[in-house]
Amino acid sequence: MINQNIIIFKQKYLFEILKELESELNLNISKASNEENLGEIIKDINNYLIITNKQISNLDNQLVINCKSIKISKLIELINVELMRKHFNDQSNVKIKQYTVDINSREIFKNNIQMKLTEKEINTIMYLFKKNKPISIDELEKNVWRYEADIDTHTVETHIYRLRKKILEKFDDEFFITSKKNGYEIN
């Protein structure tokens, strides 16, 4: 699992407790003593949760814990629930060019038009999008389909052809995924 960044805001003792458990919880724990310090920390990261005892205006990703005592197991449960909620929400609105991709429901949207996608189609789109460069058929076979490079198959080409055809028919967009001499890319 990806290390999550937990920022403890104005709670010295909570920071000290969680800092001791940091490696066991697979979390990156840091502290912020004021809003300016907090702003400096979050400007360089996008995967974080702020634990505070009162809501901070104009900031997302906060877990407000305003009770004087809480069991550590309950606190860890609250943190995990909040991190899962954030992860789920992050996957529900991935912007790719003029499209919105919802990985959770496996749908792509553009101008109030939606289309269902298969898991492989979502995986292909997301892989191409994250790489942001032409990706070879061999790399797609290895990293999306988990095929060995030695296998002679046209699976990738067939799936990309069908996906491009679906997008063309639904959104009238023949350039969403383009074919370059060194692979495919999201245009």
N, C-alpha and C positions, 0 to 999 in steps of 0.2 A: 504494500500500500504506500501511497505517496505520503511523505512527511507533511503534516499540517502545521501551520504556524499559529500558535496561540499567543495572544498578547494580553497580559494581565495589566489592567489599567487601575492605578492608584490603590493596589492591594498588595502591600509588601509581603505579608505572611502567606497569602495564597500563592504568590509567585515563588517563595522559598519552598513551599511544600511541593508544588507541581514541578519545579526545577529539579528536585531530587528524583522525581518519577519520570522525567523527560524521556530517557532512552527506553524504559519499559513500556511507556505509552505510545512510542513512536511519534512523538510530537516535538516541535521546535518551540520552546517556551522563551518568551522575552517579556520585558516589562516596560511600561511607559508611565512616567510620573506626572505628565501633564499633556494637554492636547497638542501642543507644538511638538513634543517628543513623539507622541503617537502618530502625528501626521508624517514625521520623518521616517518612522518605521514602515508605515503602510504604503508609502509612495513607491517603494521598490519591490513590493510583493503584491500578488493578487489573490493568493490562496491563504486566507487568514480568518481567524475568529477572535474578536475582542471580548474578554471577560471583564465586566464592570459591575459596580453596584448600583449605578443609575444610568439611564439611557443617555447617550451622547447624541445630540442633534446632528443631522446631516451626515451620518455614518451608517453604513450597512454592516452586516455580519457581526452583530453584537449578541452576547448572551448576558442578560442582566440577572445577577444573583444578589438580591438585597436582603437575605436573611443573615442573622449573626452566626449561625452554626449550620453546617451541612456535612453529612457523611461523605467521605472521599469517594466511596462507590457511587453515591447518588450524583456527585459532581461529575465524575467521569462519564456516567450514563448521560447526563445532560449535555456534556461536551460532545460525545459521540452522536447523539441524536441531532444536535445542531449542525455538526459537520456533515452528516448524511443528508440532512435537509438541504444544506448549501450545495452539496455535490449534485443532488437530484435536480435542483433548480438551475444550476449551471449547465447541466446537460439538456435542459428544456428550451434553451434559447441561444443556440450557437448561430451567430451571424456569419454567413459566407456570401460575400458580395451582396446582391440584392435579395438573397434568400435567408430564411430562418430554418434551421434544422433542429428538430426535437429528437434527440437520440433516444429518450425514454419511450416515446410513442412511435418511433421510427417513421417520422413524417417530415416532409419538406414543404415549406410555405413560401409563396410569393404573391403579393397583391391579393390577399384573401383567397387565393387558390391553394389547395393542399393536395398532396399526393403521398400515399403510403409507400414505404420502401422496405425492402428485405433487410435482414441483418447484414448480409454481405454488401449490399448497396450502401448502407449507412457506414459500414467499416471502410469501404473503398473511398467514399466521399471524405470522410474524416481524415483518413490517412493522406490523401492527396492534399487536402486543405492544410493540415499541420506541417507538411513538408514544404509547401509553397515553392515548388520547383518541379520540373518534369521528373516523373518516377518511371523507371523501367518496368517492363513486364516481369522480369525476373525478381525484382524487388517486391512488386505486388504479390507475385506467387508465393514468395517466401514469407512476407510479413502480414499479408491479409488472408491468404488461403492456406498458409503453412505447408506449401508444397516444397519439395526439394527442387533445386535448380536443374537437376538432370532429367526430370520428367518432361516428356514432350506433350504438352497440352495447350489447348487454345482457350482454356477456361477464362482467363483474364480478358482476353480480347472479346470473347462472346458476352461476358457480363458487362463490360464497358459499352459494347455496342448496344445491348438491350437497355442499359441505363440511360445512355445518351438518347436513344429512341423514345423512351418514356418521358424524359425531360422535354424533348422537342415537341412531342404530342401534347403534353399537359401545359407547358409554359411557353411554347413557341421559342425555345432558346437552343440553338444548335451549337453555342459556344461555351456552355457551362463547363464541360470537360472537353479539352482539346487534345488532339494527338500531335505530338511533336516527334521529330526524328529520334530523340533519345527517351521517349516515354509519354505518359499522360500527365496532364496537369489541370487544375481548376483555373479557369481563365477569368 
